[in-house]
Each structure stands twice: as structure tokens, then as C-alpha cells.
Amino acid sequence: MKFRVERELLTEALAGAARVASNRNNAMPALSGVHIEVKGNVLVLTCTDNDLSVRFCLNVAGLQDGIVVVSAKLISDIVRAMPQEKVTIETQGEDITVSAGTAEFKVHLFAASDFPKIVLAGTQPVTLSAKVFAESLNQVVRASSNDMQRLALTGVLMVAEPDSVCLVATDSYRLAVRELPGATMLGHGVEIVVPGRALAELQRLIGGAETMTMALGENRATFEVGNATLTTTLLNVEFPKYKQLISSNYPNKITTAREPLLEAVRRLKILARETTPVRLEMLKNSIRLTVVTQDLGQGLEELEAKLDGDEITVGFNSQYLLDGIDAISGDEITIESTDPVKPAVLRGIGDTNYLYLVMPQRLTT
């Protein structure tokens, strides 16, 4: 195998592939590798951890066809460090040689036969707006959990409603719900749970793409965008009954400018700790935010706001609150609540397609 390619192009693709390669110490070293295949002037890079896989197709100057598997992290780091020139990669016995300018590296290969076969979802793909889907993922994936002991919470529910597809994630402390009106990527009544990690990776791959495709198989989903193809195993779990968490009536609603609120919470978070809530006093004409942390100090901000309902004081985890405000689109934001011990809902003014529900933290004083 031998090919030549622009360093920057290869660096970007290898970095994306290496993020998916398994970093677990297991009996299959090939899972920590990148499968490199050259056929004509097409280079295909593939990484997988058996649950998630990603493939990049690049146009290169192909000099000799071939297939090898090499450490994904190692070759990614080497190519990134190369001089700003074209990179040449070729096999020499049981090694692969990476050279550019005055630099040359030799890296040992894994057995290519140990690399697992990647199976794509075999159904007809549906074309989506990449921009809209990326915005939806940005709003929802942040609420999924990383706790593998609670597998259902690590996923994002995608469910076909009568006139839309709904994306939902929760880690039990907050809940994000995004509707895509008129979306058709799921058939009527279809409900799947996609690993949040896979969708977070998909967010990175979408970039500035205009369109993408999605295909669903019996137990996997395949997304294709630009020169990248991502396939993930779906989670065979029962997602929590999230609708019962959302009240049909919130008697107290305060409206304020989104950006000043975001910046205020970001500043106060400097003093906040996980067990130290940001206190929100929702007053008639303002919203007062305070953090008091023992042995550190305290911070206070007060912003103009309009309250409909009763004055109320609620405490929130600073990071969860920050994530919710950041996910909202538009210039103004509403915080709706019932009482200090029940979940509050954040929405953007005029945006009926997204809500972020967050559990309060108990205030001690």
C-alpha cells in the first residue's frame, strides 16, 4: 500500500476516526486501530469500538492498493506533527512508514484480519437538513447521562409523533425535549434510543454541511454527512416516561434577556460548587441571582425581568442551569415554575419546539 495526501486533510480525518477507536485495554488490539484501505485514488479510514464506528473517504494520490490496521492515536499524532507538506504513507514489511519533508516514522501494524467487519443499516436512507438536526442535537444531547450503570439515560430518544419527530434526553436531573415539525426520518409510531455518545460525535461531523442522510436498521442507525459515515448500535432499553414530568400549568413565569442571564450565571459559577446552588429570586421587576459558598465568598447579580405570578425563590445547580440557558435560542428566555421543590422549565420566547426542564436544589437558608 502506498499513497500521498495533503497533511491537513489527513490530520482532520484521522482525528475524527481516532475519537471512536476503543481505548479500553482488551484482547483485540485492532479495536484501538484505524483500518486504512487504498483503492485507486480513494482512501477509506475506519475506526470502531464494536458499538460505534466511523468511516472517512478521501481522494488521494493512490500509488499502490492495500489494506492495513495501525494504532489510530499514534498515527493521528504523527501525521499532525508532520511538516506542512504532503504526507506519504506506505507499507514496508510489517511496518507502515509515514514521511513528509525531512521527517519519517515507522510504526508497527496490527493484523488486518482482526479488524471487525462494519455493518451499516441496510434500509433506504432519508435526507435531512444537517443544520436543523445539528441544532437539535446541540440542544438535547447535553442532557444525556454518562453513567453506564443507568444505560437508558445515556441515550437520546427519537420518537415519531403524529406531525413531528421528537428528540428527548434526560440524566434524571434535567430533561431536554426538541420537536422537529414535519420531520419524516422515522416511520409512524417508530421509537428508538440512540447512544448520546454517538450523537455527540455526529455533531462534530456535521460541521457546516447543508444536508445529511439517516438510515435505520433493526438494531442500528447509520448517518452519512460529507465524506463521513457514522454507524451506531441502538440501545435496547425502555426510555423513561418523560411526559409525566412536564406540568400542563406553571403559575409563575419570569421573562428576561437571555444573554445577560447567561453571562451572569457563568460569572457566579466561579464561586458555585456542585452542592452550592445558584439562588434565583424571581421578583416583580427583576431577577436576583446569588451564590454563597462557605470559605470562599459570595456573588450577586440582579437583572431586569418581568414576572407573571407570585414572587418565588428557587435554587439550581449552576452547570445544569447554564446548560439550559445556553441551549435556548432567541433573545429572551422564560423560567416557569410552580414551587421551589418542583422542576422548572426554560423556554425561548416564541419557540414552541424546545424546552429544558431542570430539577431544583434545596435551599438551606
C-alpha positions as CSV (number, residue, x, y, z in Angstrom):
1,M,0.0,0.0,0.0
2,K,1.2,3.5,-0.8
3,F,-0.5,6.9,-1.2
4,R,0.2,10.6,-0.9
5,V,-2.2,13.2,0.6
6,E,-2.3,16.7,2.0
7,R,-1.3,16.6,5.7
8,E,-4.2,18.9,6.8
9,L,-6.8,16.7,5.1
10,L,-5.5,13.5,6.6
11,T,-5.0,15.1,10.0
12,E,-8.7,16.1,10.2
13,A,-9.9,12.7,9.1
14,L,-7.6,10.7,11.4
15,A,-8.6,12.9,14.4
16,G,-12.3,12.2,13.8
17,A,-11.6,8.5,13.3
18,A,-9.4,8.1,16.4
19,R,-12.0,9.6,18.7
20,V,-14.1,6.5,18.0
21,A,-11.3,3.9,18.3
22,S,-11.5,1.8,21.5
23,N,-9.2,3.0,24.3
24,R,-10.0,0.0,26.5
25,N,-7.3,-2.5,27.3
26,N,-8.9,-5.5,25.7
27,A,-7.9,-8.7,23.9
28,M,-8.4,-7.1,20.5
29,P,-5.7,-4.5,19.8
30,A,-7.2,-3.9,16.4
31,L,-10.1,-2.1,18.0
32,S,-7.6,0.6,19.0
33,G,-6.5,0.9,15.4
34,V,-7.6,2.6,12.3
35,H,-8.4,0.4,9.3
36,I,-6.7,2.1,6.2
37,E,-7.7,1.0,2.7
38,V,-6.4,2.4,-0.5
39,K,-8.2,1.5,-3.8
40,G,-7.2,3.6,-6.8
41,N,-7.3,7.2,-5.7
42,V,-9.7,6.6,-2.8
43,L,-8.6,6.3,0.8
44,V,-11.0,4.9,3.4
45,L,-10.3,5.3,7.1
46,T,-12.4,3.3,9.6
47,C,-12.4,3.1,13.4
48,T,-14.8,1.2,15.6
49,D,-15.3,0.1,19.2
50,N,-17.8,-2.5,18.1
51,D,-20.8,-0.3,19.2
52,L,-19.9,2.8,17.3
53,S,-18.0,3.1,14.0
54,V,-17.0,6.0,11.7
55,R,-15.6,5.9,8.2
56,F,-14.0,8.7,6.2
57,C,-13.5,8.6,2.4
58,L,-10.7,10.9,1.0
59,N,-9.4,11.5,-2.5
60,V,-5.7,10.9,-2.6
61,A,-2.8,10.1,-5.0
62,G,-3.0,6.4,-4.8
63,L,0.2,4.7,-5.7
64,Q,-0.5,1.1,-4.6
65,D,-3.7,-0.5,-3.4
66,G,-3.7,-2.2,0.0
67,I,-5.2,-2.6,3.5
68,V,-3.5,-2.2,6.9
69,V,-4.5,-1.6,10.5
70,V,-2.4,0.7,12.7
71,S,-2.8,2.4,16.1
72,A,-5.3,5.2,15.5
73,K,-4.0,7.5,18.2
74,L,-0.3,7.0,17.2
75,I,-0.7,7.6,13.5
76,S,-3.0,10.6,14.2
77,D,-0.4,12.2,16.4
78,I,2.4,11.5,14.0
79,V,0.6,13.0,11.0
80,R,-0.5,16.0,13.0
81,A,3.2,16.7,13.9
82,M,4.4,16.4,10.3
83,P,5.8,19.4,8.4
84,Q,3.3,21.5,6.4
85,E,3.7,19.3,3.2
86,K,2.2,16.4,1.5
87,V,2.4,13.2,3.6
88,T,3.4,9.8,2.0
89,I,2.3,6.6,3.7
90,E,3.4,3.2,2.6
91,T,3.8,-0.3,3.9
92,Q,7.3,-1.9,4.4
93,G,7.0,-5.4,5.7
94,E,5.2,-5.4,9.0
95,D,5.5,-1.7,9.4
96,I,3.9,1.4,8.0
97,T,6.1,4.4,7.0
98,V,4.9,7.9,7.4
99,S,7.1,10.6,5.7
100,A,6.9,14.3,4.9
101,G,9.8,16.6,4.2
102,T,12.7,15.7,6.5
103,A,10.5,13.6,8.9
104,E,10.0,9.8,8.7
105,F,8.3,7.5,11.2
106,K,7.9,3.7,11.1
107,V,5.0,2.2,13.1
108,H,4.2,-1.5,13.7
109,L,1.0,-2.8,12.2
110,F,-1.8,-4.8,13.7
111,A,-3.2,-7.9,12.0
112,A,-5.8,-6.5,9.5
113,S,-7.8,-9.8,9.8
114,D,-8.5,-8.9,13.4
115,F,-10.4,-5.8,12.5
116,P,-14.2,-6.4,12.7
117,K,-16.5,-6.1,9.7
118,I,-18.6,-2.9,9.8
119,V,-22.3,-3.5,9.1
120,L,-24.3,-0.5,8.0
121,A,-28.1,0.0,8.5
122,G,-29.5,-1.6,5.4
123,T,-32.6,0.4,4.8
124,Q,-33.3,3.3,2.4
125,P,-31.7,6.5,3.8
126,V,-33.8,9.6,4.4
127,T,-32.3,13.0,3.6
128,L,-32.3,15.6,6.4
129,S,-31.4,19.2,6.9
130,A,-28.0,18.9,8.6
131,K,-28.2,22.4,10.1
132,V,-31.5,21.8,11.8
133,F,-30.5,18.3,13.0
134,A,-27.2,19.7,14.4
135,E,-29.1,22.5,16.3
136,S,-31.4,19.9,17.7
137,L,-28.6,17.6,18.9
138,N,-26.9,20.6,20.4
139,Q,-30.0,21.3,22.5
140,V,-30.7,17.8,23.5
141,V,-27.6,15.7,23.8
142,R,-26.2,17.8,26.7
143,A,-29.0,16.4,28.9
144,S,-28.0,12.8,28.4
145,S,-26.0,10.9,31.1
146,N,-22.5,9.4,31.0
147,D,-23.4,6.9,33.8
148,M,-23.3,3.4,32.1
149,Q,-24.9,1.9,35.2
150,R,-28.1,3.7,34.0
151,L,-27.9,2.7,30.4
152,A,-31.3,4.2,29.3
153,L,-30.2,7.6,30.5
154,T,-27.1,7.6,28.3
155,G,-29.3,7.6,25.2
156,V,-31.4,10.1,23.2
157,L,-35.0,9.0,22.5
158,M,-36.2,9.7,18.9
159,V,-39.9,9.1,18.6
160,A,-42.3,9.7,15.8
161,E,-45.3,11.9,16.9
162,P,-48.3,12.5,14.6
163,D,-46.8,15.6,13.0
164,S,-43.2,15.6,14.1
165,V,-40.2,13.7,15.4
166,C,-39.3,14.4,19.0
167,L,-35.8,14.1,20.4
168,V,-35.5,13.7,24.2
169,A,-32.7,13.2,26.7
170,T,-32.5,13.2,30.5
171,D,-30.0,12.3,33.2
172,S,-32.7,12.5,35.9
173,Y,-31.6,16.0,37.0
174,R,-32.7,17.8,33.8
175,L,-34.7,17.0,30.7
176,A,-34.4,18.4,27.2
177,V,-37.1,18.0,24.6
178,R,-36.9,19.2,21.0
179,E,-39.6,18.7,18.4
180,L,-38.9,18.7,14.6
181,P,-42.2,19.6,13.0
182,G,-42.8,17.9,9.7
183,A,-39.7,15.6,10.0
184,T,-40.0,12.2,8.3
185,M,-36.9,10.3,9.2
186,L,-38.9,7.9,11.4
187,G,-42.0,6.0,10.3
188,H,-45.3,6.3,12.0
189,G,-45.0,5.1,15.6
190,V,-41.3,4.3,15.4
191,E,-39.4,4.8,18.7
192,I,-35.6,4.3,19.0
193,V,-32.9,5.2,21.6
194,V,-29.6,6.3,20.1
195,P,-26.5,6.4,22.3
196,G,-25.8,10.0,23.3
197,R,-22.1,9.5,22.6
198,A,-22.8,8.6,19.0
199,L,-24.9,11.7,18.5
200,A,-22.3,13.9,20.2
201,E,-19.8,12.5,17.6
202,L,-22.3,13.2,14.8
203,Q,-22.5,16.8,15.9
204,R,-18.8,17.2,15.3
205,L,-19.0,15.5,11.9
206,I,-21.9,17.7,10.6
207,G,-19.9,20.9,10.8
208,G,-21.2,23.3,8.2
209,A,-22.9,20.7,6.0
210,E,-26.2,21.5,4.4
211,T,-27.7,18.0,4.1
212,M,-27.2,14.5,5.6
213,T,-28.8,11.2,5.5
214,M,-30.1,8.8,8.1
215,A,-30.9,5.1,7.7
216,L,-32.4,2.7,10.3
217,G,-31.8,-1.0,10.6
218,E,-33.3,-3.5,13.0
219,N,-30.8,-2.6,15.7
220,R,-28.5,0.1,14.3
221,A,-28.6,3.6,12.7
222,T,-26.3,5.0,10.0
223,F,-25.8,8.7,9.4
224,E,-23.9,10.0,6.4
225,V,-22.6,13.6,6.1
226,G,-20.0,14.9,3.8
227,N,-17.2,12.4,3.5
228,A,-18.1,10.7,6.8
229,T,-20.3,7.8,7.7
230,L,-21.2,7.0,11.3
231,T,-23.0,3.8,12.4
232,T,-24.1,3.1,15.9
233,T,-25.8,0.2,17.6
234,L,-29.2,1.3,19.1
235,L,-29.9,0.9,22.8
236,N,-32.3,-1.9,23.6
237,V,-33.8,-0.1,26.7
238,E,-37.0,1.4,27.8
239,F,-36.7,5.1,28.0
240,P,-38.2,6.9,31.0
241,K,-41.8,8.2,30.7
242,Y,-40.8,11.8,30.4
243,K,-44.1,13.5,29.6
244,Q,-45.3,13.0,33.1
245,L,-42.5,15.2,34.3
246,I,-43.8,18.2,32.4
247,S,-46.7,20.1,34.0
248,S,-49.6,21.4,32.0
249,N,-49.6,24.6,34.1
250,Y,-46.8,26.7,35.6
251,P,-48.4,29.6,37.6
252,N,-45.1,31.6,37.9
253,K,-43.3,32.8,34.8
254,I,-40.4,35.3,34.7
255,T,-39.1,36.7,31.4
256,T,-35.7,38.2,31.0
257,A,-33.0,38.8,28.3
258,R,-31.1,35.6,27.6
259,E,-27.6,36.8,27.0
260,P,-27.2,38.8,30.3
261,L,-28.7,35.9,32.2
262,L,-26.2,33.5,30.6
263,E,-23.3,35.7,31.4
264,A,-24.5,36.3,35.0
265,V,-24.7,32.6,35.7
266,R,-21.4,32.0,34.0
267,R,-19.8,34.5,36.4
268,L,-21.5,33.2,39.5
269,K,-20.5,29.7,38.6
270,I,-16.9,30.7,39.5
271,L,-17.9,30.5,43.2
272,A,-20.5,27.7,43.0
273,R,-19.8,24.1,43.8
274,E,-21.8,21.0,43.0
275,T,-23.6,21.2,46.3
276,T,-23.9,25.0,46.2
277,P,-26.9,26.2,44.3
278,V,-27.3,29.4,42.4
279,R,-30.3,31.1,44.1
280,L,-32.8,32.8,41.8
281,E,-35.1,35.3,43.4
282,M,-37.9,35.9,40.9
283,L,-39.2,39.4,41.8
284,K,-41.8,41.6,40.2
285,N,-39.4,43.6,38.0
286,S,-36.1,41.8,38.4
287,I,-34.4,38.5,38.9
288,R,-31.7,38.4,41.6
289,L,-29.0,35.7,41.4
290,T,-26.8,34.9,44.3
291,V,-24.2,32.3,45.3
292,V,-22.9,31.9,48.8
293,T,-20.1,29.3,49.3
294,Q,-18.7,28.7,52.7
295,D,-14.9,29.5,53.0
296,L,-14.9,31.1,49.5
297,G,-17.3,34.0,49.4
298,Q,-20.4,35.2,47.6
299,G,-21.6,36.7,44.4
300,L,-24.7,38.7,43.4
301,E,-26.2,39.9,40.2
302,E,-29.6,41.5,39.5
303,L,-31.2,41.7,36.1
304,E,-34.3,43.4,34.7
305,A,-37.2,41.0,34.3
306,K,-41.0,40.7,34.2
307,L,-42.8,38.3,36.5
308,D,-46.2,36.9,35.9
309,G,-47.4,35.2,39.1
310,D,-46.0,35.1,42.6
311,E,-42.5,36.0,43.7
312,I,-40.6,32.9,44.3
313,T,-37.0,31.8,45.2
314,V,-35.6,28.7,43.6
315,G,-32.1,27.1,43.8
316,F,-30.4,25.3,40.8
317,N,-27.2,23.5,40.1
318,S,-25.1,26.1,38.3
319,Q,-23.9,23.9,35.5
320,Y,-27.4,22.5,34.7
321,L,-28.8,26.0,34.7
322,L,-26.0,27.3,32.5
323,D,-26.5,24.4,30.0
324,G,-30.2,25.1,29.8
325,I,-29.8,28.9,29.2
326,D,-27.1,28.2,26.6
327,A,-29.4,25.8,24.7
328,I,-32.2,28.3,24.4
329,S,-32.5,30.2,21.1
330,G,-33.7,33.7,20.8
331,D,-33.1,37.0,22.7
332,E,-35.4,36.4,25.6
333,I,-36.0,33.5,27.9
334,T,-38.7,32.4,30.3
335,I,-38.3,30.4,33.5
336,E,-41.6,28.8,34.6
337,S,-42.1,27.2,38.0
338,T,-44.7,26.0,40.4
339,D,-42.9,26.0,43.7
340,P,-39.2,25.8,45.0
341,V,-39.1,22.0,45.2
342,K,-40.6,21.1,41.8
343,P,-38.9,21.2,38.4
344,A,-38.8,24.5,36.5
345,V,-39.0,24.8,32.7
346,L,-36.8,27.1,30.5
347,R,-38.0,28.2,27.1
348,G,-37.2,30.8,24.5
349,I,-39.8,33.4,23.7
350,G,-41.6,32.4,20.5
351,D,-40.0,29.0,20.4
352,T,-42.6,26.2,21.0
353,N,-40.3,23.4,19.7
354,Y,-37.8,23.3,22.6
355,L,-38.0,23.1,26.4
356,Y,-35.4,22.4,29.1
357,L,-36.6,21.1,32.4
358,V,-34.3,21.3,35.4
359,M,-34.7,19.9,39.0
360,P,-34.2,22.5,41.8
361,Q,-31.7,22.2,44.6
362,R,-32.9,22.5,48.1
363,L,-32.1,25.9,49.7
364,T,-30.9,25.7,53.3
365,T,-31.4,29.4,54.2
